[in-house]
Structures are given as structure tokens and as C-alpha cells.
């Protein structure tokens, strides 16, 4: 029973991966949306930045970037606290 369940899960996952790979776009052909054109046309006027990527990261998605930086800081602080050395008092 356990082997059959494992085989069923393996076949299901393999089929899922094959369908996912078959539905991918050809490399180098991303989906163009209206937002792409909007950012390219209005980034310099609205954000006063010459680089479109910079204006998106820091102006349009500033709170998202702040959240990512907070998560990264918390992860680094947690790892440093976990790996610190403690003195053994005798």
C-alpha cells in the first residue's frame, strides 16, 4: 500500500512538472503588459529617476522593498544569535 501511494505521488508530481514545462513561454519572450509601458513612459517624470529599475524598486514598490530588507535583517540577526559563542562559567 505504501509503495503504491509513493508511486502514485511520483507519477502525479511528474505529470505536474511536465505540464508546467510544456506551458512555459519560449526563452526571451516575456509577457508584455500595460504596466510595462506605463513604467517606461512615466518613471522619470513621477519618480525623478533616470533608471527605470531604480524608480520601480525604491519609489513604486518602496514598502515592499522595506519589508524585504526587514525580513533579511531579521534572518541575519537570528542566525548570528544562534551561532554566537557563549562562555561557560565555572
Secondary structure, 3 states (H helix, E strand, C coil): CHHHHHHHHHHHHHHHHHHHHHCCCCCCCCCCCHHHHHHHHHHHHHHCCCCHHHHHHHHHCHHHHHHHHHHHHHHHHHHHHHHCCCCCCC
